Amino acid sequence: MRKILIAYSGMLLLMLATACSSAQKVQHAARVQVFVQNQVVPLMKGLDRNSLMRVRVYVPKGQQLTARSLQLQLDKEAMAAVERLELVVRDDNQRSLWENARVVATITPSSSLLNLPIDTDLKPGLHTWWVSALLKPGADIDKKISLRAVSLTGSNEKVYSVTNSSDQPGEAPVFTRRLGVAVRKAWDDSVHTYRIPGIATTDKGTLIAVYDIRYKHSGDLPANIDVGMSRSTDGGRTWEPMRNIMDMGVPHENNGVGDPAVLFDPATRKIWVAALWSKGNRSIAGSQPGLSPDTTGQFVLASSGDDGLTWSAPYSITSQIKNPAWHLYFNGPGTGTVMKNGTLVFASQYWDESRKPGVPHSSIIYSDNGGKTWKSGTGAKYNTTESQVVETVPGTLMLNMRDNRGRFRSVATTSDMGKTWIEHPTSYEALVDPVCQASLIRAAIPL
């Protein structure tokens, strides 16, 4: 077996940057050009729309094009999985992906080679369409689907070939996509938004997904937020009804808990979830030095000893790990890890004693006695938050950090449980970052 570290790499941002470059080059072309760009995220069952590919059509100055149809080629897995295809125009500046989207064409696949009927007049300039898919309820998420944009037919049956980009002539490539399941989506159970996901696998193969239940809006704490949990015993194909595993009680609008992280301890077979409890305005902006819930946000834990069927009440470990001079101390959302020697580790962040609300530093908390007590490391880097942690080799932890300076993620390692840190050679230059939560997963891949 070989070990692979998988980290968020800002792929979407790199794709968009490449697309912008191609768009600038095509502005000076003297002929109609049609080119496509792959979308890397999986297609999700349960969503009305999934981005398959972006199609861009350039019409030179002084010309006009009547687009009649877009020809697509699907493989047999796509034929079996896709219920409906749409050609959509959407506003990329909208906060919601499909907000105010306009459907240009719709088709139900009946053969591997099909034509999306468009019948649209295109003025000079660059036009962008999105090919969207609705998956069948019975689509097999173990399969991958492949498709290719073949050509665009215009008026007088003139055919325009499709290329991979404006400066790469030749046949457009075949795009292959994975399938998945939308575990929770907006307005499920009348909830406005589900955010901040984390997932772990137990020794029984059970998947435990945790996330914020943001009842009224998508904003952060302080707010009416609880921690939800979804459980799957068949590899993610189906999911049990959501359970609320962290609810700090009334008044809910002023007593929220969120930003969860999850880990599974194979030694004790316990699942641990860490989160931030804000009693009143005790999130980042409202926390102060001290240890009391009335003064500062609380680092809370909950656990399950029966494979996620039942959960303990959440309790605070703030007094064990927080320097009272700091404004706030809580976890890095997503997943924790268990070291080869059995030590439990969550990424963390503390907001220091400088002027309110303090400056954040990424760190770790850990337990070497199965979660009975917890200790904290020191800060790995100034002005970093929402980190993820993984053991690279026995005894060495790598912290991958959201860096508030923007542009890239920062990376540091420790071999003494966070007492000292060494910045990694790739830090703040290798992983593009939109300044957001990320994921870091240690996976065992057979050779």
Secondary structure, DSSP 8 states (H G I E B T S, - for coil): -EEEEEE---HHHHHHHHHHHHHHHHTT-SS-EEEEEE--S-EEET-S--EEEEEEEEE-TT--EEEEEEEEEE-HHHHHHEEEEEEEE--TTSSSTTTT-EEEEEE---SSEEEEEEEEEE-SEEEEEEEEEEE-TT--TTSEEEEEEEEEEEGGG-EEEEESBTTB-SS---EEEEEEE--S-TTGGG-SEEEEEEEEE-TT--EEEEEEEESS-S--SSSSEEEEEEEESSTTSS----EEEE---SSGGGEEEEEEEEEEETTTTEEEEEEEEEESS-STTT--SSSSTTTS-EEEEEEESSTTSS----EE-HHHH--TTSSEEEE-SEE-EE-TTS-EEEEEEEE-SSSTT--EEEEEEEESSTTSS-EE---SSBTEEEEEEEEEETTEEEEEEEETTSEE-EEEEESSTTSS-EE-TTTTTSSEE-SS---EEEEEE--
